[in-house]
Amino acid sequence: MLNTHFERDADLFEEPIRVSRMTTVDNRFEINCSICNQLFYTDIDSIAQINRAVELGFDNPFVCDGCAENYEMLSHSR
């Protein structure tokens, strides 16, 4: 049986990336926003998810809340 692209790569985007601005017990891995390059900290599951996406040739999928809000505002301003 053939697997579709979505079935094969389902683990890449199944959960949102959990971040904090400061290192915590769980969030101890550094990640930068792919738009503004601000430093955030994330947990081991999220960093593994990001690394899998990068290994498959995708860009860094993490966009901070501030950049996501700005993008949404700009996309609806027309």
C-alpha positions in Angstrom: 0.0 0.0 0.0 1.3 3.4 -0.9 1.5 6.2 1.7 0.6 9.7 0.7 2.9 12.6 1.4 0.7 13.7 4.3 0.7 10.3 5.9 4.4 9.9 5.6 5.2 13.4 6.9 2.4 13.7 9.4 4.8 13.9 12.4 6.3 17.1 11.0 3.5 19.5 11.7 1.2 17.7 14.1 1.7 19.8 17.2 2.4 23.5 17.6 5.9 24.5 18.5 6.0 25.4 22.2 8.4 28.2 23.0 9.4 30.7 25.8 11.6 33.7 25.8 13.7 32.4 28.7 15.2 29.0 29.2 13.1 26.7 31.5 13.4 23.2 32.7 11.6 21.9 29.6 12.4 24.6 27.1 16.2 24.5 27.0 16.9 24.3 23.3 17.5 27.5 21.3 15.4 28.3 18.2 15.3 31.5 16.2 12.2 33.0 14.5 12.6 32.4 10.8 11.4 36.0 10.1 12.8 38.3 12.8 15.6 36.0 14.0 14.7 36.6 17.7 16.0 33.9 20.1 13.5 31.7 21.8 13.8 28.4 23.8 11.8 25.2 23.0 11.5 21.7 24.3 13.1 18.5 22.9 10.0 17.4 21.0 9.6 20.7 19.2 13.3 21.0 18.3 13.2 17.4 16.9 10.2 18.4 14.8 12.0 21.4 13.5 15.2 19.4 12.8 13.2 16.8 10.8 11.6 19.6 8.7 15.0 21.1 8.0 16.5 17.7 7.1 13.8 17.2 4.6 14.6 20.5 2.9 11.9 22.7 4.4 12.8 26.1 5.9 12.7 26.7 9.6 8.9 26.4 10.3 9.0 28.5 13.5 7.5 32.0 13.3 7.1 33.9 16.6 3.7 35.2 17.7 4.7 38.8 16.9 5.7 38.0 13.3 2.6 35.8 12.8 0.4 38.6 14.0 2.1 41.2 11.7 1.8 38.8 8.8 -1.9 38.3 9.5 -2.5 42.1 9.7 -0.7 42.7 6.4 -2.5 39.9 4.6 -5.9 41.4 5.6 -5.0 45.1 4.9 -5.8 45.1 1.2 
